[in-house]
Amino acid sequence: MKIDPHKIVLSPIITEEAQIQTAKSRSAKYTFRVTPKATKSQIRDAVEEIFKKNEIRVVAVNTMNYEGKVRNRMATRRPGRRPNWKKAIVTLRPGDAIELI
């Protein structure tokens, strides 16, 4: 059963650090927030499927798992947790680009 690519790649992460990383590298690098259970091959296929009209090819995928922070709830003052999440840095072929903004 094939999973919808938009359920694997949740959103792009557009921060100053991510933009600097894209500008410094020879090949374009883009940062995405992805589903925590997604594998590197699923992320690669999902990014290529979402941006297939640009005819991009993914060279490498690096992933990082982040644990959700403990936060106090406002109403009850009891500690709660933010959800765990996963970040993926996708490297494209030299010359390929994705228009995010």
N, CA, C and O atoms as a GROMACS GRO file, in nm:
protein
  404
    1MET      N    1   0.084  -0.118   0.000
    1MET     CA    2   0.000   0.000   0.000
    1MET      C    3   0.089   0.125   0.000
    1MET      O    4   0.180   0.136   0.082
    2LYS      N    5   0.062   0.217  -0.091
    2LYS     CA    6   0.142   0.337  -0.105
    2LYS      C    7   0.085   0.447  -0.015
    2LYS      O    8  -0.036   0.468  -0.010
    3ILE      N    9   0.174   0.518   0.054
    3ILE     CA   10   0.136   0.625   0.144
    3ILE      C   11   0.139   0.757   0.068
    3ILE      O   12   0.226   0.780  -0.015
    4ASP      N   13   0.042   0.844   0.099
    4ASP     CA   14   0.035   0.976   0.035
    4ASP      C   15   0.162   1.056   0.070
    4ASP      O   16   0.197   1.065   0.188
    5PRO      N   17   0.231   1.112  -0.029
    5PRO     CA   18   0.356   1.185  -0.001
    5PRO      C   19   0.336   1.305   0.092
    5PRO      O   20   0.428   1.343   0.164
    6HIS      N   21   0.217   1.365   0.090
    6HIS     CA   22   0.192   1.481   0.176
    6HIS      C   23   0.172   1.440   0.322
    6HIS      O   24   0.172   1.526   0.410
    7LYS      N   25   0.154   1.310   0.349
    7LYS     CA   26   0.147   1.263   0.486
    7LYS      C   27   0.286   1.226   0.539
    7LYS      O   28   0.305   1.212   0.660
    8ILE      N   29   0.382   1.211   0.450
    8ILE     CA   30   0.520   1.183   0.490
    8ILE      C   31   0.594   1.315   0.511
    8ILE      O   32   0.653   1.337   0.617
    9VAL      N   33   0.592   1.402   0.411
    9VAL     CA   34   0.655   1.534   0.420
    9VAL      C   35   0.548   1.631   0.468
    9VAL      O   36   0.457   1.665   0.394
   10LEU      N   37   0.560   1.676   0.594
   10LEU     CA   38   0.456   1.759   0.653
   10LEU      C   39   0.469   1.906   0.615
   10LEU      O   40   0.371   1.969   0.577
   11SER      N   41   0.590   1.961   0.625
   11SER     CA   42   0.608   2.103   0.591
   11SER      C   43   0.757   2.133   0.574
   11SER      O   44   0.841   2.064   0.631
   12PRO      N   45   0.789   2.237   0.495
   12PRO     CA   46   0.929   2.280   0.488
   12PRO      C   47   0.964   2.360   0.612
   12PRO      O   48   0.878   2.427   0.671
   13ILE      N   49   1.089   2.353   0.652
   13ILE     CA   50   1.138   2.434   0.764
   13ILE      C   51   1.216   2.549   0.702
   13ILE      O   52   1.324   2.530   0.646
   14ILE      N   53   1.160   2.668   0.713
   14ILE     CA   54   1.222   2.786   0.653
   14ILE      C   55   1.271   2.875   0.766
   14ILE      O   56   1.198   2.960   0.818
   15THR      N   57   1.396   2.854   0.804
   15THR     CA   58   1.460   2.933   0.908
   15THR      C   59   1.587   2.994   0.851
   15THR      O   60   1.630   2.960   0.742
   16GLU      N   61   1.645   3.085   0.926
   16GLU     CA   62   1.769   3.148   0.882
   16GLU      C   63   1.880   3.044   0.868
   16GLU      O   64   1.957   3.049   0.772
   17GLU      N   65   1.888   2.952   0.962
   17GLU     CA   66   1.991   2.848   0.957
   17GLU      C   67   1.975   2.759   0.834
   17GLU      O   68   2.073   2.724   0.769
   18ALA      N   69   1.851   2.723   0.802
   18ALA     CA   70   1.826   2.640   0.684
   18ALA      C   71   1.861   2.713   0.555
   18ALA      O   72   1.912   2.652   0.461
   19GLN      N   73   1.835   2.843   0.549
   19GLN     CA   74   1.867   2.922   0.430
   19GLN      C   75   2.019   2.937   0.412
   19GLN      O   76   2.069   2.934   0.300
   20ILE      N   77   2.091   2.952   0.523
   20ILE     CA   78   2.238   2.961   0.516
   20ILE      C   79   2.296   2.829   0.467
   20ILE      O   80   2.389   2.828   0.387
   21GLN      N   81   2.242   2.718   0.515
   21GLN     CA   82   2.289   2.586   0.474
   21GLN      C   83   2.267   2.566   0.324
   21GLN      O   84   2.353   2.508   0.256
   22THR      N   85   2.155   2.612   0.272
   22THR     CA   86   2.126   2.600   0.130
   22THR      C   87   2.222   2.685   0.048
   22THR      O   88   2.269   2.642  -0.057
   23ALA      N   89   2.253   2.805   0.095
   23ALA     CA   90   2.340   2.896   0.022
   23ALA      C   91   2.485   2.850   0.022
   23ALA      O   92   2.556   2.871  -0.077
   24LYS      N   93   2.532   2.786   0.130
   24LYS     CA   94   2.672   2.746   0.141
   24LYS      C   95   2.708   2.624   0.059
   24LYS      O   96   2.820   2.614   0.009
   25SER      N   97   2.616   2.531   0.043
   25SER     CA   98   2.650   2.405  -0.023
   25SER      C   99   2.648   2.419  -0.175
   25SER      O  100   2.577   2.504  -0.230
   26ARG      N  101   2.727   2.336  -0.241
   26ARG     CA  102   2.729   2.337  -0.388
   26ARG      C  103   2.600   2.283  -0.445
   26ARG      O  104   2.546   2.338  -0.541
   27SER      N  105   2.550   2.176  -0.387
   27SER     CA  106   2.420   2.123  -0.428
   27SER      C  107   2.316   2.173  -0.329
   27SER      O  108   2.346   2.193  -0.211
   28ALA      N  109   2.196   2.192  -0.375
   28ALA     CA  110   2.090   2.251  -0.293
   28ALA      C  111   2.048   2.156  -0.180
   28ALA      O  112   2.030   2.037  -0.202
   29LYS      N  113   2.034   2.211  -0.059
   29LYS     CA  114   1.987   2.134   0.056
   29LYS      C  115   1.861   2.202   0.109
   29LYS      O  116   1.858   2.324   0.127
   30TYR      N  117   1.759   2.122   0.133
   30TYR     CA  118   1.632   2.172   0.184
   30TYR      C  119   1.594   2.094   0.308
   30TYR      O  120   1.619   1.974   0.318
   31THR      N  121   1.532   2.163   0.404
   31THR     CA  122   1.496   2.103   0.532
   31THR      C  123   1.345   2.089   0.540
   31THR      O  124   1.271   2.183   0.511
   32PHE      N  125   1.298   1.970   0.580
   32PHE     CA  126   1.155   1.942   0.591
   32PHE      C  127   1.124   1.879   0.726
   32PHE      O  128   1.207   1.809   0.783
   33ARG      N  129   1.004   1.905   0.776
   33ARG     CA  130   0.951   1.833   0.892
   33ARG      C  131   0.875   1.714   0.836
   33ARG      O  132   0.788   1.730   0.751
   34VAL      N  133   0.908   1.594   0.884
   34VAL     CA  134   0.849   1.472   0.829
   34VAL      C  135   0.785   1.389   0.940
   34VAL      O  136   0.806   1.415   1.059
   35THR      N  137   0.708   1.290   0.901
   35THR     CA  138   0.647   1.197   0.994
   35THR      C  139   0.757   1.119   1.066
   35THR      O  140   0.850   1.072   1.002
   36PRO      N  141   0.747   1.104   1.199
   36PRO     CA  142   0.855   1.036   1.273
   36PRO      C  143   0.881   0.891   1.230
   36PRO      O  144   0.992   0.842   1.248
   37LYS      N  145   0.784   0.822   1.175
   37LYS     CA  146   0.804   0.683   1.136
   37LYS      C  147   0.852   0.667   0.993
   37LYS      O  148   0.872   0.554   0.947
   38ALA      N  149   0.871   0.776   0.921
   38ALA     CA  150   0.913   0.769   0.781
   38ALA      C  151   1.060   0.729   0.770
   38ALA      O  152   1.143   0.774   0.849
   39THR      N  153   1.090   0.645   0.672
   39THR     CA  154   1.228   0.605   0.646
   39THR      C  155   1.290   0.700   0.543
   39THR      O  156   1.220   0.779   0.480
   40LYS      N  157   1.422   0.689   0.526
   40LYS     CA  158   1.491   0.776   0.431
   40LYS      C  159   1.443   0.752   0.288
   40LYS      O  160   1.428   0.847   0.211
   41SER      N  161   1.421   0.627   0.251
   41SER     CA  162   1.374   0.598   0.115
   41SER      C  163   1.233   0.650   0.093
   41SER      O  164   1.201   0.696  -0.017
   42GLN      N  165   1.147   0.643   0.194
   42GLN     CA  166   1.012   0.699   0.181
   42GLN      C  167   1.018   0.851   0.167
   42GLN      O  168   0.942   0.909   0.089
   43ILE      N  169   1.107   0.915   0.241
   43ILE     CA  170   1.120   1.061   0.232
   43ILE      C  171   1.171   1.099   0.093
   43ILE      O  172   1.122   1.194   0.033
   44ARG      N  173   1.270   1.025   0.042
   44ARG     CA  174   1.324   1.051  -0.092
   44ARG      C  175   1.214   1.041  -0.198
   44ARG      O  176   1.200   1.131  -0.281
   45ASP      N  177   1.136   0.933  -0.194
   45ASP     CA  178   1.029   0.913  -0.292
   45ASP      C  179   0.921   1.020  -0.278
   45ASP      O  180   0.867   1.066  -0.379
   46ALA      N  181   0.888   1.060  -0.155
   46ALA     CA  182   0.784   1.160  -0.133
   46ALA      C  183   0.825   1.296  -0.187
   46ALA      O  184   0.745   1.365  -0.249
   47VAL      N  185   0.951   1.337  -0.162
   47VAL     CA  186   0.997   1.467  -0.212
   47VAL      C  187   1.001   1.468  -0.364
   47VAL      O  188   0.959   1.566  -0.426
   48GLU      N  189   1.049   1.361  -0.425
   48GLU     CA  190   1.051   1.354  -0.572
   48GLU      C  191   0.909   1.354  -0.629
   48GLU      O  192   0.887   1.411  -0.736
   49GLU      N  193   0.813   1.292  -0.560
   49GLU     CA  194   0.675   1.288  -0.607
   49GLU      C  195   0.608   1.425  -0.593
   49GLU      O  196   0.537   1.469  -0.684
   50ILE      N  197   0.630   1.493  -0.480
   50ILE     CA  198   0.566   1.623  -0.458
   50ILE      C  199   0.618   1.727  -0.557
   50ILE      O  200   0.540   1.807  -0.609
   51PHE      N  201   0.747   1.727  -0.584
   51PHE     CA  202   0.808   1.826  -0.672
   51PHE      C  203   0.844   1.767  -0.808
   51PHE      O  204   0.946   1.806  -0.866
   52LYS      N  205   0.764   1.674  -0.859
   52LYS     CA  206   0.800   1.606  -0.984
   52LYS      C  207   0.790   1.696  -1.107
   52LYS      O  208   0.854   1.667  -1.208
   53LYS      N  209   0.712   1.804  -1.101
   53LYS     CA  210   0.706   1.893  -1.217
   53LYS      C  211   0.836   1.970  -1.235
   53LYS      O  212   0.865   2.019  -1.344
   54ASN      N  213   0.916   1.982  -1.127
   54ASN     CA  214   1.048   2.045  -1.136
   54ASN      C  215   1.155   1.947  -1.184
   54ASN      O  216   1.268   1.988  -1.212
   55GLU      N  217   1.120   1.819  -1.193
   55GLU     CA  218   1.212   1.713  -1.235
   55GLU      C  219   1.340   1.713  -1.151
   55GLU      O  220   1.451   1.721  -1.204
   56ILE      N  221   1.322   1.703  -1.020
   56ILE     CA  222   1.438   1.701  -0.931
   56ILE      C  223   1.476   1.557  -0.899
   56ILE      O  224   1.394   1.466  -0.911
   57ARG      N  225   1.600   1.538  -0.858
   57ARG     CA  226   1.651   1.409  -0.813
   57ARG      C  227   1.717   1.429  -0.678
   57ARG      O  228   1.800   1.518  -0.660
   58VAL      N  229   1.678   1.346  -0.582
   58VAL     CA  230   1.735   1.352  -0.449
   58VAL      C  231   1.862   1.268  -0.444
   58VAL      O  232   1.862   1.151  -0.482
   59VAL      N  233   1.971   1.330  -0.398
   59VAL     CA  234   2.099   1.261  -0.389
   59VAL      C  235   2.115   1.195  -0.253
   59VAL      O  236   2.160   1.081  -0.244
   60ALA      N  237   2.078   1.267  -0.145
   60ALA     CA  238   2.096   1.215  -0.010
   60ALA      C  239   1.987   1.267   0.082
   60ALA      O  240   1.931   1.374   0.060
   61VAL      N  241   1.958   1.189   0.186
   61VAL     CA  242   1.862   1.229   0.289
   61VAL      C  243   1.928   1.205   0.424
   61VAL      O  244   1.972   1.094   0.454
   62ASN      N  245   1.934   1.309   0.506
   62ASN     CA  246   1.983   1.299   0.644
   62ASN      C  247   1.866   1.329   0.736
   62ASN      O  248   1.792   1.424   0.714
   63THR      N  249   1.849   1.247   0.841
   63THR     CA  250   1.736   1.266   0.931
   63THR      C  251   1.783   1.283   1.075
   63THR      O  252   1.888   1.233   1.114
   64MET      N  253   1.702   1.355   1.152
   64MET     CA  254   1.727   1.376   1.294
   64MET      C  255   1.595   1.362   1.368
   64MET      O  256   1.494   1.419   1.327
   65ASN      N  257   1.596   1.288   1.478
   65ASN     CA  258   1.478   1.272   1.562
   65ASN      C  259   1.488   1.369   1.679
   65ASN      O  260   1.593   1.380   1.743
   66TYR      N  261   1.378   1.438   1.707
   66TYR     CA  262   1.372   1.531   1.819
   66TYR      C  263   1.266   1.484   1.918
   66TYR      O  264   1.156   1.445   1.879
   67GLU      N  265   1.302   1.488   2.045
   67GLU     CA  266   1.208   1.449   2.149
   67GLU      C  267   1.127   1.571   2.189
   67GLU      O  268   1.180   1.682   2.200
   68GLY      N  269   0.995   1.551   2.210
   68GLY     CA  270   0.908   1.662   2.248
   68GLY      C  271   0.944   1.720   2.383
   68GLY      O  272   0.984   1.647   2.474
   69LYS      N  273   0.930   1.850   2.396
   69LYS     CA  274   0.966   1.918   2.521
   69LYS      C  275   0.856   1.901   2.625
   69LYS      O  276   0.739   1.881   2.591
   70VAL      N  277   0.894   1.909   2.750
   70VAL     CA  278   0.798   1.908   2.860
   70VAL      C  279   0.755   2.052   2.883
   70VAL      O  280   0.838   2.140   2.904
   71ARG      N  281   0.625   2.076   2.879
   71ARG     CA  282   0.570   2.211   2.898
   71ARG      C  283   0.458   2.206   3.002
   71ARG      O  284   0.389   2.105   3.014
   72ASN      N  285   0.442   2.315   3.075
   72ASN     CA  286   0.331   2.324   3.169
   72ASN      C  287   0.204   2.365   3.094
   72ASN      O  288   0.207   2.454   3.010
   73ARG      N  289   0.094   2.299   3.127
   73ARG     CA  290  -0.034   2.340   3.070
   73ARG      C  291  -0.081   2.464   3.143
   73ARG      O  292  -0.060   2.477   3.264
   74MET      N  293  -0.143   2.555   3.073
   74MET     CA  294  -0.183   2.682   3.133
   74MET      C  295  -0.297   2.664   3.234
   74MET      O  296  -0.293   2.724   3.341
   75ALA      N  297  -0.397   2.583   3.202
   75ALA     CA  298  -0.515   2.573   3.286
   75ALA      C  299  -0.488   2.495   3.414
   75ALA      O  300  -0.534   2.536   3.521
   76THR      N  301  -0.416   2.385   3.406
   76THR     CA  302  -0.401   2.296   3.521
   76THR      C  303  -0.266   2.306   3.589
   76THR      O  304  -0.249   2.253   3.699
   77ARG      N  305  -0.168   2.371   3.527
   77ARG     CA  306  -0.032   2.381   3.579
   77ARG      C  307   0.035   2.245   3.595
   77ARG      O  308   0.130   2.231   3.672
   78ARG      N  309  -0.013   2.146   3.523
   78ARG     CA  310   0.050   2.015   3.524
   78ARG      C  311   0.139   2.002   3.401
   78ARG      O  312   0.110   2.058   3.295
   79PRO      N  313   0.246   1.928   3.416
   79PRO     CA  314   0.334   1.915   3.299
   79PRO      C  315   0.270   1.830   3.189
   79PRO      O  316   0.204   1.730   3.216
   80GLY      N  317   0.291   1.873   3.067
   80GLY     CA  318   0.246   1.798   2.949
   80GLY      C  319   0.364   1.786   2.854
   80GLY      O  320   0.471   1.841   2.880
   81ARG      N  321   0.346   1.715   2.745
   81ARG     CA  322   0.455   1.696   2.649
   81ARG      C  323   0.413   1.741   2.510
   81ARG      O  324   0.299   1.719   2.467
   82ARG      N  325   0.505   1.804   2.442
   82ARG     CA  326   0.488   1.830   2.301
   82ARG      C  327   0.519   1.700   2.226
   82ARG      O  328   0.593   1.616   2.278
   83PRO      N  329   0.464   1.681   2.107
   83PRO     CA  330   0.490   1.555   2.037
   83PRO      C  331   0.634   1.546   1.986
   83PRO      O  332   0.698   1.647   1.958
   84ASN      N  333   0.684   1.422   1.974
   84ASN     CA  334   0.814   1.398   1.912
   84ASN      C  335   0.802   1.428   1.763
   84ASN      O  336   0.695   1.411   1.704
   85TRP      N  337   0.913   1.472   1.702
   85TRP     CA  338   0.909   1.502   1.560
   85TRP      C  339   1.042   1.469   1.495
   85TRP      O  340   1.142   1.443   1.563
   86LYS      N  341   1.042   1.470   1.363
   86LYS     CA  342   1.159   1.429   1.286
   86LYS      C  343   1.188   1.535   1.180
   86LYS      O  344   1.096   1.587   1.117
   87LYS      N  345   1.317   1.566   1.162
   87LYS     CA  346   1.361   1.663   1.062
   87LYS      C  347   1.443   1.590   0.957
   87LYS      O  348   1.524   1.503   0.991
   88ALA      N  349   1.423   1.624   0.831
   88ALA     CA  350   1.499   1.563   0.722
   88ALA      C  351   1.566   1.673   0.639
   88ALA      O  352   1.502   1.770   0.601
   89ILE      N  353   1.696   1.656   0.613
   89ILE     CA  354   1.768   1.746   0.524
   89ILE      C  355   1.788   1.670   0.394
   89ILE      O  356   1.853   1.566   0.390
   90VAL      N  357   1.730   1.725   0.288
   90VAL     CA  358   1.730   1.660   0.157
   90VAL      C  359   1.829   1.732   0.067
   90VAL      O  360   1.819   1.853   0.049
   91THR      N  361   1.924   1.658   0.011
   91THR     CA  362   2.023   1.714  -0.081
   91THR      C  363   1.984   1.676  -0.223
   91THR      O  364   1.958   1.560  -0.253
   92LEU      N  365   1.981   1.777  -0.311
   92LEU     CA  366   1.943   1.756  -0.450
   92LEU      C  367   2.068   1.756  -0.539
   92LEU      O  368   2.176   1.794  -0.496
   93ARG      N  369   2.050   1.713  -0.665
   93ARG     CA  370   2.157   1.719  -0.763
   93ARG      C  371   2.204   1.862  -0.782
   93ARG      O  372   2.124   1.955  -0.766
   94PRO      N  373   2.330   1.883  -0.816
   94PRO     CA  374   2.373   2.021  -0.850
   94PRO      C  375   2.291   2.073  -0.969
   94PRO      O  376   2.276   2.006  -1.070
   95GLY      N  377   2.240   2.193  -0.954
   95GLY     CA  378   2.159   2.252  -1.060
   95GLY      C  379   2.010   2.241  -1.035
   95GLY      O  380   1.933   2.320  -1.090
   96ASP      N  381   1.966   2.145  -0.954
   96ASP     CA  382   1.824   2.131  -0.922
   96ASP      C  383   1.786   2.230  -0.812
   96ASP      O  384   1.869   2.266  -0.728
   97ALA      N  385   1.661   2.275  -0.814
   97ALA     CA  386   1.614   2.369  -0.713
   97ALA      C  387   1.466   2.351  -0.690
   97ALA      O  388   1.393   2.307  -0.780
   98ILE      N  389   1.421   2.385  -0.570
   98ILE     CA  390   1.281   2.383  -0.534
   98ILE      C  391   1.242   2.524  -0.495
   98ILE      O  392   1.312   2.588  -0.417
   99GLU      N  393   1.131   2.574  -0.547
   99GLU     CA  394   1.080   2.706  -0.512
   99GLU      C  395   0.984   2.690  -0.396
   99GLU      O  396   0.870   2.648  -0.416
  100LEU      N  397   1.029   2.724  -0.274
  100LEU     CA  398   0.946   2.708  -0.155
  100LEU      C  399   0.864   2.832  -0.125
  100LEU      O  400   0.752   2.822  -0.073
  101ILE      N  401   0.917   2.950  -0.154
  101ILE     CA  402   0.845   3.074  -0.121
  101ILE      C  403   0.798   3.141  -0.247
  101ILE      O  404   0.735   3.247  -0.240
   0.00000   0.00000   0.00000
